[in-house]
Amino acid sequence: MIARQEALVASAATERELVDRPAPLWDYARATGLGSLVVCDSKNPNAKLIVLLVSPATGRAVLAVKVPTTDAAAQAVEVEARVLRDVAETSSAVSPTIPRIVGAVDFDGRRGIVTTALSGVPLRTSCLRWRHTARRATVDADFAAVERWVAALQRATAGNRGPLEMDAGVTARLVSRFPREAASSDVDSLAAIHARLRRDDTPRTAIHGDLWAGNVLMDGGDVSGVVDWEAGASRGEPVRDLARFALMYALFLDRRTRTGRPVPGHRQIRSGDWGAGVMYAVDGSGWFPTLFRAFLRRGLARLGASPLNWRNVALAGVAEVAALADDDDFARRHLDLFRALVASGRSRD
């Protein structure tokens, strides 16, 4: 009975998607007969509202609605809709872990999307549990699960090969975003990194674009879902996803530690020293840097690129966040982090 009710909801939503003028969000929600739960009211400049539509019988989310609150956010939602449709057509191997578009809604004159809701616990929630990131076994399992998912996505969507491209407008965006802060030396360093990476080639695949622990859902040690595809593409540079996941995992190692104290399991770094986890992962020693680098090396080798390029990939990934992150302060901190990593590399040469 419950399964039948949920199937009817999805069927009705699919029909609504064909309507040129979608129903207003709250009219749509009432028409489904499901309960509604607002789970994300973003405060960033690219803000969206996330509403889960929940079965009253099971308490389980059946549908997820994402609506934009600004014109820029509306463009991002449209990108996500296109990517989800494209990926659904080409990657059956991972399709159960990717939201499926089932409808559209109107929110203050802007179009939002309705997708199937995916089960699982955000990996970010697991990482915030006591000593989760302090233990090699649990961190290793996190990296392994994401690696399996990424590899499946890349295999299922692999197309023509091309130079390993981590720029794609990053440098230009960095200069325009920070016209005073981004020095010519930063641009020169980044250009050299991108040039070294282009000596390799990789297949063009579907990419998520913002693959971090907050967008990865886990169930039983495996990835059960990956959400928030607005930075994705049906054809892009797959190494971007490898870099983003590893870097963001490292960045948040200290989130359960009081400021100024050594981070459990990673005594080489102290909480509150922003970016210390990334510096540690890239240039430090210990079990976490070993896992971090192995994740990047294996990913590069699987894609047919040189594993020796892992550090260039990490630095290019930091620069990408500096260029593309919504939050200006977060972006500026990554520009400073990029400079620190470049300087560290020079001192080691």
Long-range contacts (C-beta under 8 A, 24 or more apart in sequence): 1-57, 2-55, 2-57, 2-58, 5-33, 5-55, 5-57, 6-55, 6-62, 9-33, 9-34, 9-53, 9-62, 9-63, 10-62, 10-63, 10-102, 10-116, 13-63, 13-102, 13-103, 13-114, 14-102, 14-103, 16-103, 16-104, 16-114, 17-101, 17-102, 17-103, 17-104, 17-114, 19-104, 21-106, 22-103, 22-104, 22-105, 22-106, 22-111, 23-105, 23-106, 24-105, 24-106, 24-107, 25-51, 25-65, 25-67, 25-105, 25-106, 25-107, 25-112, 28-65, 28-103, 28-105, 28-114, 29-53, 29-65, 32-62, 32-63, 34-62, 34-63, 37-61, 44-326, 44-327, 45-70, 45-72, 45-326, 45-327, 46-70, 46-72, 46-73, 46-76, 46-326, 47-73, 48-73, 48-76, 48-77, 49-107, 49-112, 52-117, 53-117, 60-117, 60-119, 61-117, 62-116, 62-117, 63-102, 63-103, 63-114, 63-115, 63-116, 63-117, 64-99, 64-114, 64-115, 64-116, 64-117, 64-118, 64-227, 65-105, 65-112, 65-113, 65-114, 65-115, 66-112, 66-113, 66-115, 67-105, 67-107, 67-110, 67-112, 68-107, 68-110, 68-111, 68-112, 69-107, 69-108, 69-110, 71-110, 73-110, 74-110, 74-111, 76-230, 76-231, 77-110, 77-111, 77-112, 77-113, 77-230, 78-111, 79-230, 79-231, 79-232, 80-113, 80-228, 80-229, 80-230, 80-232, 81-113, 82-234, 83-206, 83-229, 83-230, 83-232, 83-233, 83-234, 84-113, 84-115, 84-229, 86-206, 86-234, 87-157, 87-206, 87-229, 87-232, 87-234, 90-156, 90-157, 90-206, 90-234, 91-153, 91-156, 91-157, 91-206, 92-156, 93-152, 93-153, 93-155, 93-156, 94-149, 94-152, 94-153, 94-156, 97-149, 97-217, 97-223, 97-224, 97-225, 97-226, 98-225, 98-226, 98-229, 99-225, 99-227, 99-229, 118-217, 118-224, 118-225, 118-226, 118-227, 119-217, 119-219, 119-224, 119-225, 120-217, 120-218, 120-219, 120-223, 120-224, 120-225, 121-217, 121-218, 121-219, 122-213, 122-214, 122-215, 122-216, 122-217, 122-218, 123-213, 123-214, 123-216, 123-217, 123-218, 124-212, 124-213, 124-214, 124-216, 124-252, 126-213, 126-218, 127-213, 127-249, 127-252, 127-255, 128-255, 128-256, 130-256, 131-256, 131-264, 131-265, 133-252, 133-253, 133-256, 133-265, 133-266, 134-263, 134-264, 134-265, 134-266, 135-265, 136-265, 136-287, 136-288, 136-291, 139-249, 139-288, 139-291, 140-291, 141-221, 142-213, 142-249, 143-246, 143-249, 143-291, 143-295, 145-218, 145-221, 145-222, 145-223, 146-211, 146-216, 146-223, 146-245, 147-295, 147-298, 147-299, 148-222, 148-223, 149-216, 149-222, 149-223, 149-226, 150-211, 150-238, 150-241, 150-242, 150-245, 150-299, 151-299, 151-302, 153-205, 153-206, 153-208, 154-203, 154-205, 154-206, 154-238, 154-302, 154-303, 156-206, 157-205, 157-206, 157-234, 158-203, 158-204, 158-205, 159-203, 159-204, 159-205, 159-235, 160-203, 160-204, 161-201, 161-202, 161-203, 161-204, 161-304, 162-201, 162-202, 162-204, 163-197, 163-198, 163-199, 163-200, 163-201, 164-197, 164-198, 164-199, 164-200, 164-201, 164-202, 164-237, 164-239, 164-305, 164-309, 165-194, 165-197, 165-198, 165-237, 166-193, 166-194, 166-197, 166-237, 166-239, 166-240, 166-243, 166-313, 166-316, 166-317, 166-320, 167-194, 167-316, 168-237, 169-323, 170-316, 170-319, 170-320, 170-323, 170-324, 171-319, 171-323, 173-323, 173-324, 174-319, 174-322, 174-323, 174-335, 177-322, 177-323, 177-328, 177-331, 178-322, 178-331, 178-332, 178-335, 181-332, 181-335, 182-335, 186-335, 186-338, 186-339, 186-342, 189-338, 189-342, 190-315, 190-316, 190-319, 190-338, 193-312, 193-315, 193-316, 193-319, 194-316, 196-309, 196-312, 197-239, 197-309, 197-312, 197-313, 197-316, 199-306, 200-300, 200-304, 200-305, 200-306, 200-309, 201-304, 201-305, 202-237, 202-238, 202-239, 202-303, 202-304, 202-305, 203-238, 203-303, 203-304, 204-235, 204-236, 204-237, 204-238, 205-235, 205-236, 205-238, 206-232, 206-233, 206-234, 206-235, 206-236, 207-232, 207-233, 207-236, 207-237, 207-238, 207-240, 207-241, 208-232, 208-241, 208-244, 209-233, 209-236, 209-240, 209-241, 209-244, 210-244, 211-241, 211-244, 211-245, 212-244, 212-245, 212-248, 212-249, 213-245, 213-248, 213-249, 213-252, 216-245, 231-324, 238-299, 238-303, 239-299, 239-300, 239-303, 239-305, 239-313, 240-317, 240-320, 242-295, 242-296, 242-299, 242-300, 242-313, 243-296, 243-313, 243-314, 243-316, 243-317, 243-320, 244-317, 244-320, 244-321, 245-295, 246-281, 246-292, 246-295, 246-296, 246-314, 246-317, 247-278, 247-281, 247-314, 247-317, 247-318, 247-321, 249-292, 250-277, 250-278, 250-280, 250-281, 250-288, 250-292, 251-275, 251-277, 251-278, 252-277, 253-277, 253-280, 253-288, 274-333, 274-337, 275-333, 275-334, 275-336, 275-337, 275-340, 278-314, 278-318, 278-337, 278-341, 279-337, 279-340, 279-341, 279-344, 281-314, 282-311, 282-314, 282-315, 282-341, 282-344, 283-341, 283-344, 283-345, 283-348, 311-345, 314-341, 315-341, 315-342, 315-345
